[in-house]
Amino acid sequence: MKNIIPEQKEGKKLDCFESIDFENTEIASQAFDLAYTKLVHVNYWYELAEIPATTFQLTDQCGLPIDRAVQLHDYIRLNIPGPGLPSGDGYDWVNVVNIISNITQEYKLFALTLKPCPDPQHKENKDTAHFFEGISSSTFLIEQRRNSILIQYAGRNEIINVENENLGDNIRNFIVGLGAKMGASYPQWKSLIKGLANSIRKN
């Protein structure tokens, strides 16, 4: 996991976990495949969450909505509760910076890492269109070992983004980012991870 989840250097970190044990390795393997399928279809994360809040839209490199499995360098548009980002048409943006898939006879692993980024629809604006700085990251990880599955969300280096040129962006980011650092983001990610775990428990 050391090379999968970015190193924590500064700011806040956040971890959410869910683990599930199945009757045997075969059932666990099928559950892993189902969890993987659900995780790579970003547009439907909202439906997975036990307490729906943020909505997620996968886009191409121009910010145009697409509906398929997530790929490296895709963008994700976030519509979070509360005040939206003034310069980003009310949205926050992240970029898919790393995808790891590792399957052996001993285990299966899939990880997806996202980082805040500029709005791909306004390429002239190089400011990070997110309430956290670009150094921060969000990693989703699914791992199967024998008859057990671990699902994890790992937030790293969460620093409030108040270095943008637009003062309105900085004020909004401070308000939303402070709430996130004080714990407001934990229920969102915990709800998504728990919802993903429950969706494979039922099958």
N, C-alpha and C positions, 0 to 999 in steps of 0.2 A: 504493500500500500504506500510505502514511502515514495516511490517514483510515480505513483498514480495521482495522489492528492498533493497539490502544490504545498510547498513548505510554508509554515506559519512564521512570518517575520515581524509583522507589526499590525496594529489594530486589533479587532476582535475576531474570534473564531466561533464557529457554531457547528455542532454535530447532532444528527438525529439518526437513530438506528431502529431497525425492526429485524427480528430473526424468526425463522419458521422452521420447524422440524417436520419432515414427512415420513411416511411409513417405510419407504425404501429409496434407493438412489434413483431408480427409474422414474418414480413419481416426482422426485425433487428436480430431476433433469427436465421433465416436461413443464414443471412450474417455472423453472428458470427461463425456458424458452418463451413462455407466456409473459413473464415479467419484462423480458427484453423487448418483446413486441410492443408492449404497452409503453415502455419508457421511450423508445425511439419515435413514437408518434406524439410529438410535442403538443399538437393542437388539441389533444384530448386529455391533457393533464388536469384540466379544470374538472372534468367528470370523475377523475380518480380521487380527487381530494375529498376527505371526509367533511371538511368545512370549506366549500369553494370560496375563493376570494380572488386571487390574481388569475387572469386569463392569459394564455400564451398562444402566440401565432408564429409559426415557422415562416420565414421569408427567404428569398434568394438574396444575392449580394447587392441587389438594387433596392431591397426592402419590399419587394412585391410578394404577397401571400402565396404560399404553396402548401400542398397537402400530400406529404409522403414521409417516409422515414427520414429522420435527421441525418445529415452528412457533415463532414468536416468543412468548416468555413461558412456554414449556413449562419443566418441571423435569426434571433428570436425576439419578437416584439412583446413586451410585457405591459399589460394594463392593470396596474395595481390599485387597490382601494385608496382613496384620499386624493389630494391635489396632484394633478398630472404635471409633467415636465413642460414648461411654457414653450421652449424652443423645439421640442420633439413632438409637437402635436398631441401632447398629453401622455406620451408613451415613454417607457424606459427600454433600452436595447442591450442585448448581450450577443456575443459572437461565440460560435462553437470552436474552441481552440484545440481540443484534444479528444480523440475517441480511441479507446483501447478495448480490444477484444482478444481474449486469450482462452483457448479451450484445449485441455489436455485430458488424459484418462483420469487424472486425479481431481481436477476441478474445472469449473467454468467461471469466467469473469468478464464483465462488461462495465466500462466506465465512460462517463461523458462529462467533460469539463467546459464550463462557460465562463466568459469574462465580460464585464461591462465594456462598451465600445461606443464610438460615435454613431449617430443616426445614419444608416446607409441611404436614406432617402434625401438627405441634405449633405452631400459629400463635401461641400464648401465649408461646413462647420466641423472642425476637428475636435471640439469639446466632447468629453465622454457623456453620453446621453443616459445617465443612470445616477441614482442617489449615492452609490459607492464609486470610489475611484477605480481606474482600470487595473490596478494591481490586485484587486480583490478577485475571488474566484468562487464558483459553485461547482462541486463535483457530485455526480450521482453515480453510485456504484452498486452493482448486483454481483454477488459471489455465491457459487454453490460449491460446497465441500461435502462429498458423500450425500447424506440425506438431509442436509441443512442448507438453508439459504439465508444470506445476510443482505439486507438492503440498507444503504447508508446515504445520507446527504452530508457533505462536508463543505462548510463555508470558511474561507480563509482570507486573512489580511483585509478585513472589512473596515474601510476608512471612508468617512463621509466625504463626498465630492463637493467641495465648495471653491474650486479653483477655475470655474468656467468664466467666460467673458460676460455672460448674461447674468446680471444681478438677480433677476427673478428666478433663474435656474438654481443659483446658489442658496437662496432663501428656501425655496421648495425642497432642495436636496438636504439641507440642514434639518428641516422639520421631519421629513420622511426617514432620513438616515438615522437621526437620533432615536426615533421611535423603533427602528429596526434594531439598533444597537442595544436598546433597553429591553429588547425581548419580543417586539411586535412581530418580527419575521419568523420566530421559532414556531408558532402555531401553524403558519402557512406551510413550511417545509415538513414539519412533523405530520401534518394532515395529509400531505401528498405522499410521503413515504409510507405512512400507515395505510392509506387508501390503496397504494400499490400492493402492499403486503396482503391486505384483506382480499384484493381481487384475485390473487392466486391461491389463497386459502380456500376460496369457494369453488374452485375448479378442480 
